[in-house]
Protein backbone atom coordinates (compact mmCIF):
# COMPACT_ATOMS: atom_id res chain seq x y z
CA UNK A 1 0.00 0.00 0.00
CA UNK A 2 2.04 2.93 -1.33
CA UNK A 3 1.36 6.53 -0.29
CA UNK A 4 1.92 9.02 -3.11
CA UNK A 5 2.13 12.86 -3.05
CA UNK A 6 -1.02 14.90 -2.49
CA UNK A 7 0.40 17.71 -4.60
CA UNK A 8 4.13 18.17 -4.16
CA UNK A 9 6.22 15.60 -5.98
CA UNK A 10 9.15 16.26 -3.62
CA UNK A 11 7.17 14.50 -0.87
CA UNK A 12 7.71 11.18 -2.65
CA UNK A 13 9.92 9.07 -0.40
CA UNK A 14 12.94 7.13 -1.65
CA UNK A 15 11.37 3.93 -0.34
CA UNK A 16 8.13 4.61 -2.24
CA UNK A 17 10.06 5.23 -5.48
CA UNK A 18 12.06 2.02 -5.02
CA UNK A 19 8.83 0.08 -4.39
CA UNK A 20 7.09 1.53 -7.45
CA UNK A 21 10.12 0.54 -9.53
CA UNK A 22 10.24 -3.00 -8.20
CA UNK A 23 6.66 -4.27 -8.11
CA UNK A 24 5.36 -6.65 -10.79
CA UNK A 25 2.13 -4.70 -11.23
CA UNK A 26 0.43 -1.55 -9.92
CA UNK A 27 -3.24 -1.44 -8.96
CA UNK A 28 -4.41 2.14 -9.49
CA UNK A 29 -7.42 4.34 -8.86
CA UNK A 30 -6.83 5.90 -12.30
CA UNK A 31 -4.20 4.39 -14.63
CA UNK A 32 -3.73 7.70 -16.50
CA UNK A 33 -2.95 9.56 -13.30
CA UNK A 34 -0.55 6.88 -12.13
CA UNK A 35 1.17 6.75 -15.53
CA UNK A 36 1.79 10.51 -15.28
CA UNK A 37 3.35 10.00 -11.84
CA UNK A 38 5.57 7.17 -13.11
CA UNK A 39 6.68 9.28 -16.08
CA UNK A 40 7.65 12.16 -13.80
CA UNK A 41 9.71 9.71 -11.72
CA UNK A 42 11.31 8.15 -14.84
CA UNK A 43 9.90 4.69 -14.07
CA UNK A 44 9.14 3.03 -17.45
CA UNK A 45 7.29 -0.09 -18.58
CA UNK A 46 5.16 -0.74 -15.52
CA UNK A 47 2.05 -2.91 -15.82
CA UNK A 48 -1.03 -1.00 -14.56
CA UNK A 49 -4.46 -2.32 -13.57
CA UNK A 50 -7.44 -0.16 -12.60
CA UNK A 51 -8.78 -1.14 -9.17
CA UNK A 52 -11.01 1.63 -7.85
CA UNK A 53 -14.10 2.19 -5.69
CA UNK A 54 -16.27 0.52 -8.33
CA UNK A 55 -14.29 -2.74 -8.32
CA UNK A 56 -16.45 -5.43 -6.73
CA UNK A 57 -15.49 -7.53 -3.75
CA UNK A 58 -15.70 -10.64 -5.93
CA UNK A 59 -13.27 -9.15 -8.47
CA UNK A 60 -10.76 -8.13 -5.79
CA UNK A 61 -10.96 -11.60 -4.27
CA UNK A 62 -10.25 -13.08 -7.72
CA UNK A 63 -7.26 -10.77 -8.19
CA UNK A 64 -5.86 -11.74 -4.79
CA UNK A 65 -6.21 -15.40 -5.71
CA UNK A 66 -4.09 -14.73 -8.81
CA UNK A 67 -1.49 -12.90 -6.73
CA UNK A 68 -1.30 -15.84 -4.33
CA UNK A 69 -1.06 -18.41 -7.16
CA UNK A 70 1.60 -16.51 -9.09
CA UNK A 71 3.58 -15.20 -6.13
CA UNK A 72 3.35 -11.63 -7.40
CA UNK A 73 4.51 -8.39 -5.77
CA UNK A 74 1.72 -5.85 -6.22
CA UNK A 75 1.74 -2.13 -5.47
CA UNK A 76 -1.53 -0.36 -4.61
CA UNK A 77 -1.77 3.42 -5.17
CA UNK A 78 -4.52 6.04 -5.30
CA UNK A 79 -4.56 9.29 -7.24
CA UNK A 80 -3.08 11.07 -4.23
CA UNK A 81 -2.32 10.26 -0.61
CA UNK A 82 -2.56 7.02 1.34
CA UNK A 83 -4.66 4.06 0.10
CA UNK A 84 -7.51 3.21 2.45
CA UNK A 85 -8.11 6.75 3.75
CA UNK A 86 -11.41 7.55 2.00
CA UNK A 87 -9.75 6.17 -1.12
CA UNK A 88 -9.68 2.66 -2.66
CA UNK A 89 -7.53 0.21 -0.73
CA UNK A 90 -9.51 -0.60 2.40
CA UNK A 91 -11.40 -3.45 0.73
CA UNK A 92 -8.15 -4.99 -0.50
CA UNK A 93 -6.73 -4.86 3.01
CA UNK A 94 -9.90 -6.32 4.56
CA UNK A 95 -9.88 -9.32 2.19
CA UNK A 96 -6.16 -10.00 2.54
CA UNK A 97 -6.81 -12.05 5.70
CA UNK A 98 -8.41 -14.74 3.51
CA UNK A 99 -5.04 -15.28 1.82
CA UNK A 100 -2.50 -16.01 4.58
CA UNK A 101 0.40 -16.39 2.18
CA UNK A 102 -0.01 -12.77 1.05
CA UNK A 103 1.79 -10.24 3.24
CA UNK A 104 0.40 -6.70 3.38
CA UNK A 105 3.04 -3.99 3.71
CA UNK A 106 2.48 -0.24 4.26
CA UNK A 107 4.75 2.26 2.52
CA UNK A 108 3.73 5.35 4.53
CA UNK A 109 3.84 8.88 3.29
CA UNK A 110 1.68 11.88 2.35
CA UNK A 111 -1.92 12.20 3.54
CA UNK A 112 -4.22 15.22 3.72
CA UNK A 113 -5.42 13.90 7.09
CA UNK A 114 -2.00 13.81 8.75
CA UNK A 115 -1.06 17.10 7.06
CA UNK A 116 -4.05 18.86 8.66
CA UNK A 117 -3.42 17.25 12.04
CA UNK A 118 0.16 18.54 11.97
CA UNK A 119 -1.03 22.16 11.67
CA UNK A 120 -4.36 21.87 13.54
CA UNK A 121 -3.03 22.52 17.04
CA UNK A 122 -5.14 19.85 18.73
CA UNK A 123 -2.87 19.70 21.80
CA UNK A 124 -2.91 15.93 22.22
CA UNK A 125 -6.72 15.66 22.34
CA UNK A 126 -8.45 12.71 20.73
CA UNK A 127 -9.39 12.92 17.05
CA UNK A 128 -12.23 11.44 15.01
CA UNK A 129 -11.79 11.12 11.26
CA UNK A 130 -15.15 10.77 9.57
CA UNK A 131 -14.05 10.75 5.92
CA UNK A 132 -16.16 12.79 3.51
CA UNK A 133 -18.79 15.07 5.06
CA UNK A 134 -22.33 13.61 4.63
CA UNK A 135 -23.92 14.44 1.29
CA UNK A 136 -27.53 14.62 2.47
CA UNK A 137 -28.60 17.68 4.50
CA UNK A 138 -30.65 15.61 6.98
CA UNK A 139 -27.81 13.11 7.44
CA UNK A 140 -25.37 15.97 8.01
CA UNK A 141 -27.62 17.66 10.58
CA UNK A 142 -28.14 14.38 12.42
CA UNK A 143 -24.38 13.85 12.60
CA UNK A 144 -23.77 17.40 13.86
CA UNK A 145 -26.51 17.09 16.50
CA UNK A 146 -25.09 13.81 17.77
CA UNK A 147 -21.62 15.32 17.67
CA UNK A 148 -22.67 18.19 19.94
CA UNK A 149 -24.99 16.25 22.27
CA UNK A 150 -22.68 13.29 22.69
CA UNK A 151 -19.49 15.36 22.93
CA UNK A 152 -17.63 12.04 22.74
CA UNK A 153 -14.72 13.63 20.92
CA UNK A 154 -13.76 17.33 20.72
CA UNK A 155 -11.98 17.22 17.34
CA UNK A 156 -13.63 15.99 14.14
CA UNK A 157 -11.95 15.91 10.72
CA UNK A 158 -13.68 15.67 7.34
CA UNK A 159 -12.86 15.64 3.65
CA UNK A 160 -15.02 17.58 1.21
CA UNK A 161 -15.32 17.95 -2.55
CA UNK A 162 -14.58 21.39 -4.06
CA UNK A 163 -17.98 21.19 -5.79
CA UNK A 164 -19.83 20.76 -2.47
CA UNK A 165 -17.81 22.91 -0.10
CA UNK A 166 -20.08 25.96 -0.33
CA UNK A 167 -23.16 23.85 0.43
CA UNK A 168 -21.38 22.26 3.38
CA UNK A 169 -20.39 25.67 4.73
CA UNK A 170 -24.07 26.63 4.62
CA UNK A 171 -25.10 23.52 6.57
CA UNK A 172 -22.41 24.17 9.19
CA UNK A 173 -23.33 27.85 9.51
CA UNK A 174 -27.04 27.09 10.01
CA UNK A 175 -26.18 24.45 12.62
CA UNK A 176 -23.93 26.86 14.54
CA UNK A 177 -26.60 29.56 14.63
CA UNK A 178 -29.44 27.22 15.56
CA UNK A 179 -27.54 25.31 18.25
CA UNK A 180 -25.72 28.34 19.65
CA UNK A 181 -22.30 26.66 19.71
CA UNK A 182 -19.12 28.26 18.40
CA UNK A 183 -16.74 25.55 17.20
CA UNK A 184 -13.22 26.37 16.06
CA UNK A 185 -12.58 25.47 12.42
CA UNK A 186 -9.50 24.86 10.29
CA UNK A 187 -10.16 24.61 6.56
CA UNK A 188 -7.38 23.65 4.13
CA UNK A 189 -7.15 22.94 0.43
CA UNK A 190 -4.37 22.12 -2.01
CA UNK A 191 -2.03 21.25 0.85
CA UNK A 192 1.63 20.99 -0.23
CA UNK A 193 0.85 22.78 -3.53
CA UNK A 194 1.77 26.28 -4.71
CA UNK A 195 -1.72 27.64 -4.01
CA UNK A 196 -2.05 26.01 -0.59
CA UNK A 197 -4.70 27.66 1.59
CA UNK A 198 -5.24 27.27 5.33
CA UNK A 199 -8.10 29.24 6.92
CA UNK A 200 -8.89 29.37 10.64
CA UNK A 201 -11.87 30.84 12.43
CA UNK A 202 -14.62 30.40 15.01
CA UNK A 203 -18.37 30.03 14.70
CA UNK A 204 -21.05 30.98 12.20
CA UNK A 205 -19.68 34.39 11.29
CA UNK A 206 -16.40 32.87 10.11
CA UNK A 207 -18.30 30.32 8.00
CA UNK A 208 -20.41 33.05 6.44
CA UNK A 209 -17.31 35.09 5.53
CA UNK A 210 -15.75 31.98 3.99
CA UNK A 211 -18.88 31.33 1.90
CA UNK A 212 -18.67 34.86 0.53
CA UNK A 213 -15.14 34.31 -0.76
CA UNK A 214 -14.38 33.08 -4.26
CA UNK A 215 -13.82 29.34 -3.83
CA UNK A 216 -11.91 27.66 -6.64
CA UNK A 217 -13.58 24.41 -7.71
CA UNK A 218 -10.28 22.55 -7.91
CA UNK A 219 -8.60 20.52 -5.20
CA UNK A 220 -10.33 18.68 -2.37
CA UNK A 221 -10.79 20.30 1.03
CA UNK A 222 -9.95 18.86 4.43
CA UNK A 223 -11.31 20.57 7.52
CA UNK A 224 -11.54 20.16 11.27
CA UNK A 225 -14.28 21.09 13.72
CA UNK A 226 -13.34 21.47 17.38
CA UNK A 227 -16.00 21.68 20.09
CA UNK A 228 -14.32 22.94 23.24
CA UNK A 229 -15.89 22.74 26.70
CA UNK A 230 -16.30 26.51 26.57
CA UNK A 231 -18.33 26.38 23.34
CA UNK A 232 -20.61 23.68 24.75
CA UNK A 233 -21.00 25.35 28.16
CA UNK A 234 -22.00 28.57 26.45
CA UNK A 235 -24.96 26.80 24.92
CA UNK A 236 -25.86 24.97 28.11
CA UNK A 237 -25.86 28.21 30.12
CA UNK A 238 -28.32 29.88 27.72
CA UNK A 239 -32.09 29.38 27.62
CA UNK A 240 -33.42 27.43 24.66
CA UNK A 241 -34.41 29.73 21.79
CA UNK A 242 -37.58 27.78 21.06
CA UNK A 243 -38.72 28.12 24.68
CA UNK A 244 -38.07 31.85 24.55
CA UNK A 245 -39.99 32.08 21.28
CA UNK A 246 -42.94 30.17 22.80
CA UNK A 247 -43.05 32.60 25.73
CA UNK A 248 -43.16 35.57 23.38
CA UNK A 249 -45.97 34.07 21.29
CA UNK A 250 -47.97 33.21 24.44
CA UNK A 251 -47.55 36.82 25.56
CA UNK A 252 -49.29 37.97 22.38
CA UNK A 253 -46.25 39.10 20.42
CA UNK A 254 -46.68 38.66 16.65
CA UNK A 255 -44.66 35.90 14.94
CA UNK A 256 -42.73 38.47 12.90
CA UNK A 257 -41.68 40.49 15.96
CA UNK A 258 -41.06 37.43 18.14
CA UNK A 259 -38.86 35.76 15.53
CA UNK A 260 -36.90 38.99 15.06
CA UNK A 261 -36.25 39.21 18.84
CA UNK A 262 -35.14 35.57 19.03
CA UNK A 263 -33.01 35.88 15.91
CA UNK A 264 -31.13 38.82 17.41
CA UNK A 265 -30.71 37.29 20.85
CA UNK A 266 -29.80 33.71 19.88
CA UNK A 267 -28.31 34.11 16.36
CA UNK A 268 -30.98 31.80 14.92
CA UNK A 269 -31.58 31.75 11.17
CA UNK A 270 -34.41 34.16 10.29
CA UNK A 271 -36.47 31.72 8.22
CA UNK A 272 -36.21 29.01 10.87
CA UNK A 273 -37.32 31.32 13.71
CA UNK A 274 -40.26 32.72 11.74
CA UNK A 275 -41.45 29.28 10.62
CA UNK A 276 -41.35 28.02 14.19
CA UNK A 277 -43.17 31.15 15.43
CA UNK A 278 -46.02 30.51 12.99
CA UNK A 279 -46.26 26.89 14.16
CA UNK A 280 -46.41 27.99 17.79
CA UNK A 281 -49.10 30.57 17.02
CA UNK A 282 -51.29 27.90 15.40
CA UNK A 283 -50.95 25.69 18.49
C-alpha positions as a Python dict, from the first residue, in 0.01 Angstrom:
ca = {
    (1, 'X'): (0, 0, 0),
    (2, 'X'): (204, 293, -133),
    (3, 'X'): (136, 653, -29),
    (4, 'X'): (192, 902, -311),
    (5, 'X'): (213, 1286, -305),
    (6, 'X'): (-102, 1490, -249),
    (7, 'X'): (40, 1771, -460),
    (8, 'X'): (413, 1817, -416),
    (9, 'X'): (622, 1560, -598),
    (10, 'X'): (915, 1626, -362),
    (11, 'X'): (717, 1450, -87),
    (12, 'X'): (771, 1118, -265),
    (13, 'X'): (992, 907, -40),
    (14, 'X'): (1294, 713, -165),
    (15, 'X'): (1137, 393, -34),
    (16, 'X'): (813, 461, -224),
    (17, 'X'): (1006, 523, -548),
    (18, 'X'): (1206, 202, -502),
    (19, 'X'): (883, 8, -439),
    (20, 'X'): (709, 153, -745),
    (21, 'X'): (1012, 54, -953),
    (22, 'X'): (1024, -300, -820),
    (23, 'X'): (666, -427, -811),
    (24, 'X'): (536, -665, -1079),
    (25, 'X'): (213, -470, -1123),
    (26, 'X'): (43, -155, -992),
    (27, 'X'): (-324, -144, -896),
    (28, 'X'): (-441, 214, -949),
    (29, 'X'): (-742, 434, -886),
    (30, 'X'): (-683, 590, -1230),
    (31, 'X'): (-420, 439, -1463),
    (32, 'X'): (-373, 770, -1650),
    (33, 'X'): (-295, 956, -1330),
    (34, 'X'): (-55, 688, -1213),
    (35, 'X'): (117, 675, -1553),
    (36, 'X'): (179, 1051, -1528),
    (37, 'X'): (335, 1000, -1184),
    (38, 'X'): (557, 717, -1311),
    (39, 'X'): (668, 928, -1608),
    (40, 'X'): (765, 1216, -1380),
    (41, 'X'): (971, 971, -1172),
    (42, 'X'): (1131, 815, -1484),
    (43, 'X'): (990, 469, -1407),
    (44, 'X'): (914, 303, -1745),
    (45, 'X'): (729, -9, -1858),
    (46, 'X'): (516, -74, -1552),
    (47, 'X'): (205, -291, -1582),
    (48, 'X'): (-103, -100, -1456),
    (49, 'X'): (-446, -232, -1357),
    (50, 'X'): (-744, -16, -1260),
    (51, 'X'): (-878, -114, -917),
    (52, 'X'): (-1101, 163, -785),
    (53, 'X'): (-1410, 219, -569),
    (54, 'X'): (-1627, 52, -833),
    (55, 'X'): (-1429, -274, -832),
    (56, 'X'): (-1645, -543, -673),
    (57, 'X'): (-1549, -753, -375),
    (58, 'X'): (-1570, -1064, -593),
    (59, 'X'): (-1327, -915, -847),
    (60, 'X'): (-1076, -813, -579),
    (61, 'X'): (-1096, -1160, -427),
    (62, 'X'): (-1025, -1308, -772),
    (63, 'X'): (-726, -1077, -819),
    (64, 'X'): (-586, -1174, -479),
    (65, 'X'): (-621, -1540, -571),
    (66, 'X'): (-409, -1473, -881),
    (67, 'X'): (-149, -1290, -673),
    (68, 'X'): (-130, -1584, -433),
    (69, 'X'): (-106, -1841, -716),
    (70, 'X'): (160, -1651, -909),
    (71, 'X'): (358, -1520, -613),
    (72, 'X'): (335, -1163, -740),
    (73, 'X'): (451, -839, -577),
    (74, 'X'): (172, -585, -622),
    (75, 'X'): (174, -213, -547),
    (76, 'X'): (-153, -36, -461),
    (77, 'X'): (-177, 342, -517),
    (78, 'X'): (-452, 604, -530),
    (79, 'X'): (-456, 929, -724),
    (80, 'X'): (-308, 1107, -423),
    (81, 'X'): (-232, 1026, -61),
    (82, 'X'): (-256, 702, 134),
    (83, 'X'): (-466, 406, 10),
    (84, 'X'): (-751, 321, 245),
    (85, 'X'): (-811, 675, 375),
    (86, 'X'): (-1141, 755, 200),
    (87, 'X'): (-975, 617, -112),
    (88, 'X'): (-968, 266, -266),
    (89, 'X'): (-753, 21, -73),
    (90, 'X'): (-951, -60, 240),
    (91, 'X'): (-1140, -345, 73),
    (92, 'X'): (-815, -499, -50),
    (93, 'X'): (-673, -486, 301),
    (94, 'X'): (-990, -632, 456),
    (95, 'X'): (-988, -932, 219),
    (96, 'X'): (-616, -1000, 254),
    (97, 'X'): (-681, -1205, 570),
    (98, 'X'): (-841, -1474, 351),
    (99, 'X'): (-504, -1528, 182),
    (100, 'X'): (-250, -1601, 458),
    (101, 'X'): (40, -1639, 218),
    (102, 'X'): (-1, -1277, 105),
    (103, 'X'): (179, -1024, 324),
    (104, 'X'): (40, -670, 338),
    (105, 'X'): (304, -399, 371),
    (106, 'X'): (248, -24, 426),
    (107, 'X'): (475, 226, 252),
    (108, 'X'): (373, 535, 453),
    (109, 'X'): (384, 888, 329),
    (110, 'X'): (168, 1188, 235),
    (111, 'X'): (-192, 1220, 354),
    (112, 'X'): (-422, 1522, 372),
    (113, 'X'): (-542, 1390, 709),
    (114, 'X'): (-200, 1381, 875),
    (115, 'X'): (-106, 1710, 706),
    (116, 'X'): (-405, 1886, 866),
    (117, 'X'): (-342, 1725, 1204),
    (118, 'X'): (16, 1854, 1197),
    (119, 'X'): (-103, 2216, 1167),
    (120, 'X'): (-436, 2187, 1354),
    (121, 'X'): (-303, 2252, 1704),
    (122, 'X'): (-514, 1985, 1873),
    (123, 'X'): (-287, 1970, 2180),
    (124, 'X'): (-291, 1593, 2222),
    (125, 'X'): (-672, 1566, 2234),
    (126, 'X'): (-845, 1271, 2073),
    (127, 'X'): (-939, 1292, 1705),
    (128, 'X'): (-1223, 1144, 1501),
    (129, 'X'): (-1179, 1112, 1126),
    (130, 'X'): (-1515, 1077, 957),
    (131, 'X'): (-1405, 1075, 592),
    (132, 'X'): (-1616, 1279, 351),
    (133, 'X'): (-1879, 1507, 506),
    (134, 'X'): (-2233, 1361, 463),
    (135, 'X'): (-2392, 1444, 129),
    (136, 'X'): (-2753, 1462, 247),
    (137, 'X'): (-2860, 1768, 450),
    (138, 'X'): (-3065, 1561, 698),
    (139, 'X'): (-2781, 1311, 744),
    (140, 'X'): (-2537, 1597, 801),
    (141, 'X'): (-2762, 1766, 1058),
    (142, 'X'): (-2814, 1438, 1242),
    (143, 'X'): (-2438, 1385, 1260),
    (144, 'X'): (-2377, 1740, 1386),
    (145, 'X'): (-2651, 1709, 1650),
    (146, 'X'): (-2509, 1381, 1777),
    (147, 'X'): (-2162, 1532, 1767),
    (148, 'X'): (-2267, 1819, 1994),
    (149, 'X'): (-2499, 1625, 2227),
    (150, 'X'): (-2268, 1329, 2269),
    (151, 'X'): (-1949, 1536, 2293),
    (152, 'X'): (-1763, 1204, 2274),
    (153, 'X'): (-1472, 1363, 2092),
    (154, 'X'): (-1376, 1733, 2072),
    (155, 'X'): (-1198, 1722, 1734),
    (156, 'X'): (-1363, 1599, 1414),
    (157, 'X'): (-1195, 1591, 1072),
    (158, 'X'): (-1368, 1567, 734),
    (159, 'X'): (-1286, 1564, 365),
    (160, 'X'): (-1502, 1758, 121),
    (161, 'X'): (-1532, 1795, -255),
    (162, 'X'): (-1458, 2139, -406),
    (163, 'X'): (-1798, 2119, -579),
    (164, 'X'): (-1983, 2076, -247),
    (165, 'X'): (-1781, 2291, -10),
    (166, 'X'): (-2008, 2596, -33),
    (167, 'X'): (-2316, 2385, 43),
    (168, 'X'): (-2138, 2226, 338),
    (169, 'X'): (-2039, 2567, 473),
    (170, 'X'): (-2407, 2663, 462),
    (171, 'X'): (-2510, 2352, 657),
    (172, 'X'): (-2241, 2417, 919),
    (173, 'X'): (-2333, 2785, 951),
    (174, 'X'): (-2704, 2709, 1001),
    (175, 'X'): (-2618, 2445, 1262),
    (176, 'X'): (-2393, 2686, 1454),
    (177, 'X'): (-2660, 2956, 1463),
    (178, 'X'): (-2944, 2722, 1556),
    (179, 'X'): (-2754, 2531, 1825),
    (180, 'X'): (-2572, 2834, 1965),
    (181, 'X'): (-2230, 2666, 1971),
    (182, 'X'): (-1912, 2826, 1840),
    (183, 'X'): (-1674, 2555, 1720),
    (184, 'X'): (-1322, 2637, 1606),
    (185, 'X'): (-1258, 2547, 1242),
    (186, 'X'): (-950, 2486, 1029),
    (187, 'X'): (-1016, 2461, 656),
    (188, 'X'): (-738, 2365, 413),
    (189, 'X'): (-715, 2294, 43),
    (190, 'X'): (-437, 2212, -201),
    (191, 'X'): (-203, 2125, 85),
    (192, 'X'): (163, 2099, -23),
    (193, 'X'): (85, 2278, -353),
    (194, 'X'): (177, 2628, -471),
    (195, 'X'): (-172, 2764, -401),
    (196, 'X'): (-205, 2601, -59),
    (197, 'X'): (-470, 2766, 159),
    (198, 'X'): (-524, 2727, 533),
    (199, 'X'): (-810, 2924, 692),
    (200, 'X'): (-889, 2937, 1064),
    (201, 'X'): (-1187, 3084, 1243),
    (202, 'X'): (-1462, 3040, 1501),
    (203, 'X'): (-1837, 3003, 1470),
    (204, 'X'): (-2105, 3098, 1220),
    (205, 'X'): (-1968, 3439, 1129),
    (206, 'X'): (-1640, 3287, 1011),
    (207, 'X'): (-1830, 3032, 800),
    (208, 'X'): (-2041, 3305, 644),
    (209, 'X'): (-1731, 3509, 553),
    (210, 'X'): (-1575, 3198, 399),
    (211, 'X'): (-1888, 3133, 190),
    (212, 'X'): (-1867, 3486, 53),
    (213, 'X'): (-1514, 3431, -76),
    (214, 'X'): (-1438, 3308, -426),
    (215, 'X'): (-1382, 2934, -383),
    (216, 'X'): (-1191, 2766, -664),
    (217, 'X'): (-1358, 2441, -771),
    (218, 'X'): (-1028, 2255, -791),
    (219, 'X'): (-860, 2052, -520),
    (220, 'X'): (-1033, 1868, -237),
    (221, 'X'): (-1079, 2030, 103),
    (222, 'X'): (-995, 1886, 443),
    (223, 'X'): (-1131, 2057, 752),
    (224, 'X'): (-1154, 2016, 1127),
    (225, 'X'): (-1428, 2109, 1372),
    (226, 'X'): (-1334, 2147, 1738),
    (227, 'X'): (-1600, 2168, 2009),
    (228, 'X'): (-1432, 2294, 2324),
    (229, 'X'): (-1589, 2274, 2670),
    (230, 'X'): (-1630, 2651, 2657),
    (231, 'X'): (-1833, 2638, 2334),
    (232, 'X'): (-2061, 2368, 2475),
    (233, 'X'): (-2100, 2535, 2816),
    (234, 'X'): (-2200, 2857, 2645),
    (235, 'X'): (-2496, 2680, 2492),
    (236, 'X'): (-2586, 2497, 2811),
    (237, 'X'): (-2586, 2821, 3012),
    (238, 'X'): (-2832, 2988, 2772),
    (239, 'X'): (-3209, 2938, 2762),
    (240, 'X'): (-3342, 2743, 2466),
    (241, 'X'): (-3441, 2973, 2179),
    (242, 'X'): (-3758, 2778, 2106),
    (243, 'X'): (-3872, 2812, 2468),
    (244, 'X'): (-3807, 3185, 2455),
    (245, 'X'): (-3999, 3208, 2128),
    (246, 'X'): (-4294, 3017, 2280),
    (247, 'X'): (-4305, 3260, 2573),
    (248, 'X'): (-4316, 3557, 2338),
    (249, 'X'): (-4597, 3407, 2129),
    (250, 'X'): (-4797, 3321, 2444),
    (251, 'X'): (-4755, 3682, 2556),
    (252, 'X'): (-4929, 3797, 2238),
    (253, 'X'): (-4625, 3910, 2042),
    (254, 'X'): (-4668, 3866, 1665),
    (255, 'X'): (-4466, 3590, 1494),
    (256, 'X'): (-4273, 3847, 1290),
    (257, 'X'): (-4168, 4049, 1596),
    (258, 'X'): (-4106, 3743, 1814),
    (259, 'X'): (-3886, 3576, 1553),
    (260, 'X'): (-3690, 3899, 1506),
    (261, 'X'): (-3625, 3921, 1884),
    (262, 'X'): (-3514, 3557, 1903),
    (263, 'X'): (-3301, 3588, 1591),
    (264, 'X'): (-3113, 3882, 1741),
    (265, 'X'): (-3071, 3729, 2085),
    (266, 'X'): (-2980, 3371, 1988),
    (267, 'X'): (-2831, 3411, 1636),
    (268, 'X'): (-3098, 3180, 1492),
    (269, 'X'): (-3158, 3175, 1117),
    (270, 'X'): (-3441, 3416, 1029),
    (271, 'X'): (-3647, 3172, 822),
    (272, 'X'): (-3621, 2901, 1087),
    (273, 'X'): (-3732, 3132, 1371),
    (274, 'X'): (-4026, 3272, 1174),
    (275, 'X'): (-4145, 2928, 1062),
    (276, 'X'): (-4135, 2802, 1419),
    (277, 'X'): (-4317, 3115, 1543),
    (278, 'X'): (-4602, 3051, 1299),
    (279, 'X'): (-4626, 2689, 1416),
    (280, 'X'): (-4641, 2799, 1779),
    (281, 'X'): (-4910, 3057, 1702),
    (282, 'X'): (-5129, 2790, 1540),
    (283, 'X'): (-5095, 2569, 1849),
}
